[in-house]
Amino acid sequence: MTSAQAVTESRSTEHEDDEVSDATATRHDAALASVQRLLKARGVRSYVVHTIVLRLFGDGRPYALGQRRRHAPELAVHGNAGWMVATVTMGPRSGCYLISAGNNTDLQTVREPQQVVDLILLAYSQAT
């Protein structure tokens, strides 16, 4: 195995844990949308990042066959200066919000959207 193949293989196995079904991604997207609405009401801009990985296999047909993998959506919040203030994802099994806010590198687990907004607002006020 060449080093390039080893890197490609490690990257593919690294992201397989992030893969979610379409139904799960839709549920997570709805939960993040509720947080996004609460943030918008307080004048904080945010956006949701959807990552879809397409792996194409060319076998000479007129169209490429392949796989589609969807990763969990992520809510991103930036401060006025453009720095990342917080990111929010959903726990794959628990359905809890996982928040990385401010200078804290640990994920905080929260169940209610209002608690998520409170943590983000705290980090947002410290960043601006």
Secondary structure, 3 states (H helix, E strand, C coil): CCHHHHHHHHHHHHHHCCEECHHHHHHHHHHHHHHHHHHHHCCCCEEEECCEEEEEECCCCCCCEEEEEEECCEEEEECCCCCEEEEEEECCCCCCEEEEECCCCCCEEECCHHHHHHHHHHHHHHHC
